[in-house]
Amino acid sequence: MHPWRPWMLSDDRGSASLEFLTLGTLLIVPLAYLMLTLSALQGASVAGESAARSAARLLADDPESSETQALAETTIELAAADHGFEPHAVAQEVRCSSPDGNCATPGAVVTVTVTIAVPLPFAPNLTGGAAPLSIPTSATSSFTVTRFGLST
């Protein structure tokens, strides 16, 4: 056994690596979580914009056809699925504004709004539905119904 020496109490050898690991973990984990959350929000933003634009363009072609409406809904679901979002997390709203109230008249404007609820990464539903654990993002696109039924 070594004899006791007063300078041994202030020996800092090896503490730098321990401090680096502790502080590094405390800083890296929240930063990684932030990056995961922001990338999910960016994906939802791109998916919502793509879905709204495609659906509005389809509906401006023939706004009153049930086949076109079903195709627009499918387009929105596919755009969301391409970015990893479940269909139940996607909401859509279609509005038509026209002077005479008929969506099929030239000059009517078809507006589609797509809202995607982005779940927080690694956040299980601990609140029992009392507080949302998702962030909503939305995108809106409008197209005008032309005389020949083709949107530009």
Summary of the structure (lengths in Angstrom):
residues: 152
radius of gyration: 26.8
end to end distance: 87.5
largest distance: 99.4
contacts: 397
relative contact order: 0.16
helix: 47%
strand: 20%
